[in-house]
Amino acid sequence: MRMKGADILCACLAREGVDLVFGYPGGAILPTYDALEASGIRHILARHEQGAAHMADGYSRASGRTGVVIATSGPGATNLVTGLATAMMDSVPLVAITGQVASPLLGSDAFQEVDVTGVTLPITKHNFLVREPEGIAPALREAFALANAGRPGPVLVDITKDAQTREAVFDWEGAEPRRHTRHLPPPVPEADLARALALISASRRPLILAGHGVTLSGAHRALLAFAEKAGAPVAATLLGLDAFPPGHPLYVGFMGMHGSPWTNQAIQEADLLLAFGMRFDDRVTGDLKAFAPYARKIHVEVDPTEVGKNVAVDVALLGDLREVLERLAPAVPALDSGAWLDRIAELRAAHDAPAWPPDPQGEGLSPTAVLRELSAQAPGAIWVTDVGQHQMWEAQVVPHGRPRTLLTSGGLGTMGFALPAAIGAKLACPEAEVWVVAGDGGTQMNVQELMTLTQEGLELNVAVLNNSYLGMVRQFQTHFYGDRRASVDLLAPDFGLLARAYGLKAASARTLDEAREAIREARAGGGATLIEFVISPEAGVYPMVPPGAGISATIHTPPPTEAPCSGSL
């Protein structure tokens, strides 16, 4: 059957199970938008292409499905770059479809022409330039396969305008992808599993490091079964905080730069680290020379380029994490780790864990008190956090009992991520309660997407922790730049007026009682609400490991010049 390229594109999306896309139209992609209108696929009109990319990202993180974002050529395509890089760093499967100038104009510096495949080469798993309508189906099928094969990530398909308007035979079966099969790792050899089991059996102080790969491989149950069978405690990276039940007796806590001090100390005292779906990034390890000096290391990883990149390992198991854990669990022995668990409990008790972290210093509403109250009122919510101090406060105090309930930009640290990503998450999980947690700085980076939220009639809530600063930058300046505060005083708008202008309800809280009431009213329904929590400008997020230091070199308190916040829980 002969079809226009744009119709082939929409037919491919439908065959891939896509019923929702995010984007922003423009000249070079208009043929596709014309076909999209008649396709039955729902389109969410963002207010900026970066917002659209983050929406597709949040949709994918919340649902496990492939997010799809569409943009035009030139500035439309380049505006996707931050969103693609965010997804690449955090292994989120996206397919980005961009329009391109007509084939005869390529290389002529035509209006809105940009070599987007060249621009995005380092921040996508692969990209395609399609000049013929016959190439659309093969490229799209390959793109979806590649986005989900092995370590997931974004793939971009750039399609010239004439390829969208010309006709070709739509051959779905003939476009079956092949290249992606080379990205699927073979089963882990039995000999490698045996080497891992030998190290595990000999261990007396094992510690599992659970990362984002647990979620990506759907390995939550397998991880729980393995940990319980072995009696091995579990620590979590930022993106692994929803990988293991936080109330489980084997759960140790959050690790890394702003992790719990007992968790970091346990890493330093362990004799075996089992790295499951994490990549030993610098925010976890600190100074590599000082990291886990007594530990042998087993790394289960689907991406071979991550093995040995930062930390040398004793055994590498290259494969799907869930499959590896399901094969290891029946054979793993119950370890004699009672003394080790007692030692971790001793470390935890030394830091008064039930009250940890201590409320930040400074006058005003305590941000951790706000987050504890929000968590108490909305225990099953999906939390979508932006980047900054609030991101780390949330990681420290909010338990995540189910997979895919903490969405945040971990690797790239993208301010402005949370609001659009939460829109994508709410569209993926319409029955779920979704909360944005953002600072006053990050909120303003993609604040225009409040209008998208209103236009789509979405009922989600936005918590803005307003300290009138770029708080994390100020904290670094306080500790490492002689308290010279350069360009961090942030004049914010009236968030209540701004929210109402975008069609949301609004509230503001300066005390814990006001915070409780504002949260209750927002959760009562009747539309989306933005709540401004006016927190202490001087509040810091502690503990904190200085950049480049070992993870035991912890700063526990700010300089001793500030009074405690009010509203402790």
N, C-alpha and C positions, 0 to 999 in steps of 0.2 A: 504494500500500500504506500503510495507516494504522499508525503506530507511536507509542509514547510518545516524548516529547521527548528523554529520556535515551538511548533506543535510537537515535534519529536522530543524536544527538551522536556516539555511538560508531561508527555507520555512516559518518558524515562523516570521522571520524579514519581509519578503515580505508581509505576511498576516497582520502584524501590520502597514503596510504602509511605512516601512523603505526603502528608496532608496539611502541612503548615510550613510556611517559609517567612523569612524576615527580609526586609530590604527597603530600597529607595530608588525610584525610577529615574531615568534620564535617557538622553537621545540614543546612545548606542545599544541600549538594552530594551528599547520600547517594543520591538517586535515580540520579545519574550513576554513582556507585561501584557500585551494585547492577547497573546495566547493564554497566559495565566488566568486572565479574567474569565475565560470560558472553560477553564479546566476543572473547576471545582476545588482546586487547592486554595486553602485560605492564605491570604497574604497579610502580614502585619507591617504597617507603614511606620517605620521609625522616623525620628526627627533628625537623625544623623547616621551615616553609614557605620561609624564606630559603634554607636548604640545598637544598630541592627546586628553587628557581628557578636557583641556581647549577649544579645538576646538569644541568638542561635546557640551560643556557648552555654548559657544558663539552661536553655531547653535541653541540650544534650546531657549536661551534668545531672539534671534532675531526673531525666527519663531513661538514660542509657541509649537513646536513639541518636541518629546522626542529625545534627543541626544543619540547616541550609540557609545561606544568606545570599542575596542578590544585589548587585550594584551596577552602575553604569561605568563607562570608561573614565580615564583621567582621574580627576579628583574623587569621583565616586569610588573607584578602585583603591586609590591610595588611602582613602579614609578607612579602609578595612584593615590596614596594616597592623595597628596596635591590637585589634581583636584577634587577628590571625596569630600574631606572636604570642598573645596570652594563651590561646588554645594550644599552640605548639609546645610551649613550656610545660603546660599542665596535662598534655596528652588527651585532649578532648577532640573527638571525631566531628569535624565540620566539613561541609562542601561549600565552597564559595564560588558563585557563578558571576562572572563579570562580562559586560558587553565591551566590545572593542571596535575601533573604527573599521570601515570596510576594507577588505583585503587589498584592493589596489592602492589604498592610502597608507598602508603600513610602512613605517620608516620615513614618512614625509613630514613629520611634525604637524600632522593634521590637528584640527580642533579637538581638544580633549584626548589626544593620543599620549599614552604612557606605556612603556614596556613593563606591564604589570607582572608578567612572568619573571622578568629579570629582577624586579623589585622584591618579589615575594619568594624568590628561590631559597633564601636561608631560613625562612619562617613557615614553610610548608613542607609536608612530606614529599609532595610532588606537585607539579603544575603542568597544565596543558594549554597550548594555543591552538584553537580549532578554526580552520579557515574554510572548511567545506561542510555542508550539511550532513554528508555521509559520516563525518567524524564525530558528530555530537553524541550519538548513542554509545559508541565504544569509549569515548572519553569519560562520559558520565558514569557508565558502569564501572570502569576502572577506578574512577575517583571515589565512589562509594566503597568499593572493595579495599582500596588502599587506606582510606580514612579509618577503617576498622580493623585492618590486619596488623598483627603483631602489636607494637606499641601504637595506640591510636593517635590521630592528629589531623590537622587541617590539610585539605587538598583544594587547589584552585583550578577552575576551568574558565579560560578566557576565550570568548566566542565572538568572532567578527560579526558585524551587523549583517553583511550579505549572507553569511552562513545561516543566520536566523531567518532570512526572508526567502532564500532559494529552497527548492523542493528536492527531496531525495526519498528513496525507499526506506521505510522504517523497518529495520531488521533487528529485533530485540535479541533473538537467539544467536544471531551471527555476531553480536557485539559482546558476547560473554567474556568477562575479564579473565586474563590468564596470568599476567605479571605478578599479581598479588600473592599467588600461591608460593612464590619464592620467599615471601616475607613471613610465612607461617613456620615457626620453628618445629623441628621434628621432636618426638617424645624424648625426654631426658633419658640418657642411657642408664641402665641399671647399675653400672659400675660407679657412675657419679652419685647416684642415690645412696649406694652403699658407703661411699666415702663420707657423704654428709651424715649418714646415720652413725657412723663410727665416731665422728666428732661430737655429735649430740650425746651419744651414750657415755662418752668420757667426761662430759661437762658436769660441773657442780654449780656453776653460776651462769646459767644461760639467760639470755634476754632477747626477746623478739622485738624487732623494729618494724612496725607496720606502717606502710605508706599508701599512697593513692592507688597503687597497683592492686591492692585488695579490692577496692571498689570497681576498678576497671575490669578485673577478671571475674567479678562476682564471687569472690572467695571468702566472704564473711563467715559463712557456716563452716567452711573447711578450716579457716584459721582458728575459730573457736574450738573445733574438735581436736585439732592438732595441739593447741595450747593446753587444753584440759587433759589430754592423754599424756603429754610430756610433763605437765606441771610447770611449764615455762611462763614466766611473767611477760607482759606485753607493754611496750611503750609505743607512742604514736607520733608521727610527724604532723605538721599542720593539716595537710590534705588527707591524713590517715585518722583524723580524730573521730570519724564516724565508722571506722573499720572494726571496732571491737567494743563490746558493751562496757560503758564507763563505770558501771557499778559492780563489775565482776571482780572477785577477790584477786585475780591474776593481773588486773589492769594496774599499771604503774602510773602512767600519766603522759603528759605532753612533754616533748623533748626539744632541745635546741636553744636558740638564742634567748627566747622568752619562756622557755619551758620550766617545769618545776625543778627545783634544785636537787631533789632526791632522785628524779628520773635521770638527770644528767650525771649525777654521782654514781648511780647504778650502772650506767654505760661505762664509766671509767673503771668500775670494779669488776665488771663481768669477765668471765673467762671464755664466753662464746656469744657472738652476736649473730642472730639469724635475721638477715635483712630481707624482708618480704615486700617486694613492690615499692622500694624506695631507692633513691639514687645517691645517697651520701653527699647532698649539696652542702654548701658552706654554712648555711643557717642551722644545720643539724650538727655538723662535725666540729665547727670552730677550727682551731689550729690542727691541721692534719697530723703534725708530728706528735701532738699530745693526745690524739683521739684514741680512746679505748686501748691503752697500752698493753693490757694483759689478755686481750680477747683474740681467739681465732675467729674467723669470719666466714659465714656461708651466705652467699648472695643468690637469691632466686629472682631472676629478671628476664623479661621477654626481649629486651633490647640489648644485643651483645655489645653495642658501643658504650653502654653505661658500666659494664663490668670492668673493674680495675681502673676506671678513668680517674677517680679521686682517691679511692682507698683500695689497697691490695687485698685480695681475698684468698682464702685457703681452698674453698670449693665454690665453683660457680655452677648453678643449675639453670641452664638457658631453656626457658619454656614458659608455658602458661602457668601462672601461680596456682590457680585452683587445681589444675591437674596434678601439679607437683605435690601440693599439700594433701590431696586425696590419695596419692600413692605413698607419701611418707607416713601419714597418720597411722595406718594399721601396723606399721613396723616400728614406730618410734617407741622406745621404752618409757616407762614412768620413771622420771629422774629423781634422784635423791637430792632434792633442792630445798628441803625444809629450812635448813640453816640460812640459805640464800634469801628465801622469802622473809624470814625473820629479820635479816639484815636490812632488806628494803623497807620493812615496816618500821624498823628503828630509824632509818634515814627520814622516812616520812614523818614520824612522830617528832623528830627534832625540829621540824619546820612547822609544827602545829597545822598539819594538813587540813583538818576540817575548816579552818578559818583562812586557808590560803587561797589566793594571794592576799596580803594585807591591803586594806583600802588605800588608794593613792593619796599622796599628800597634797595639801592646798585647800583653800577655802572654797566651799561650794558643794554641789551635788556630786556624790561619788559615782563614777562611771561603772565600777564593778557592782555597786549596789543596784544601779538601774538594770544592768544585765542579769543579775541574779533574780530580780523581781520579774523581769520579762520572761526569763526561763521558767520561773515558778508558775506564771500565769499561762504560758504557751509551751508546755513541755514537749509537744509533738510537732512543733513547727519546723519548716525548712528555713534555715538562717542563711542569708546571703550577705556576706560582709564585704566591705570595701577594703582599702589598704591604709594602714596607719596604726595608731595606738589602739583604737577601738577594735581592730582586727585581732590584736594580741590579747586584749582584755577578754574578748569573747572566747578566744581559744582557751584561755586559762580557767574561766568560770562556768561556761555553759556545757553541760553534758549532751552528747549526741548519741541517742540510743538506737538509731536506725541508719542504715546506709543512705547515702545521697541526701543528708539533711544539713550538711555544711558545704556551702558553695562559696569559694573565694579564690582570688588570684594569688596562687602561691609562688610560682617560679618567677614570673615577670613583675609581680607587685604592681598591678595596674590600678591606679586611682581612677575613679569613675566607672569601675566595673559593676558595682553592686546593683544599682537601680535597674539598668537594662537587663542584667543577668537575672534579676528577680522576676522581671516581666516574662522572660523566657521560661523560668521555672514554674511560674503560676500557670502559664498556658500549657505546659507539659503536665502539670498536676493540679487541675482546676479545683479539686476537692481539698487540697492541702492548705494549711495556714502558712503563709509566706511572710517573713519579716526581712526588710532591708535594715542593716546596721551600717551606718556610714558616719564619717566626720563631716564637719562643715566645709572642709576643703574638697574632699572627694565628691560630695553631693553636688557641688557646683560644676563639676567637670562634665557631667552628662544630665544636668537638671532638666534639659528640654524633654527628656523621655517621660517626665510626669504627664505630658500631654498624650503620649502614646498610651500610657496606663489608663488615662481618663477616656480616651476615644474607644478603647477596647472594653471599657466597663469592668476592669479588673479590680477585685477587692483584695488588695494587699496593703501592708502598712510599712511606713518608712520611719525608722528611728534615727534621728540626726543627733549625734553627740557633739555639741557645739562648745568648743573651748576657745574660740576666737584666735586660734593659732594653727599653724601647720605643726601639730603636736609632736610627731615623731622626729621631725627635723629639729624642732626646738630642743627636744630631749638630747639628741646627739650633740647639738651645739653646747648645751649645758655641761655635758660630761667631757667632750673631746675638743671643744673649741673655746675654752675659757669662758663659757657662758656668754659669748658674743652672739647675739640673736640677730642674724642678718636675714631680712626678707621673710620673716615668719609670722609677723602680725597680720592676721587675716580679717579684713573687714567683711562681714557677711551681710546678706540682705535680711530683711524681716521674713523669716522662713514661713511664718503664718500667713502673711499677705501673699507671699509667692505661691504657697501651696493652694490657697483659695483661688488665686488667679488661674491656676492650672486645673481647677475643678475638684480639688481634694478638700476634705475636712482637715482641720489643723488644731493643734494644741501645743502648749509650752509648759515645761515643768522645771522648777528651780529647787524643789524639795522632794524628798522621797514620797511623802504623802501625795503630792501633786503627780508624781510619776506613776504611782500605783493607780490613781484614778484615771489618768490619761490612757494608760494601757488598757484598763477595763473598758473604757468607753470605745476605744479603737476596736477592741475585739468583739464588741457587741454587734458590729456589722453596720450595714447601711452605707457602704462605700469605703474607698481608700482613705487613710488618714496619715498625715505627716505629723510626728511629734518631735518637737525640739526639746532636747534635754540639755539645759544650760549647766555644764560641768565646770569644774575648777580649771582655770587656764594653766595652772602649774601641775596638774596631775600627770604623773609619769607611769609608765608600764614597767613593772619590776617583777621578778628578777630580770637582769639583762646581762648577757655575755658580750663584752666589747668585741667589735669586729676584729677578727684575726687572732683572738685569744683562745685558749683552750676552754672547753665547756665547763670546767670547774672554776674558772676565774670569774665568778659571778659578782655583779654589782647588785646588792639587795635593796638599797635605799637611795633616794635622791640626796643631793647635798643638804645638810641639816639646817635649812633656813625657812622651812615651810610648816604650816599648821595642818593637822589632819582634816580630810574632807568630812562633811556631815553626811548623815544618812547611811551609816554602816549597817549591813545586814549580818 
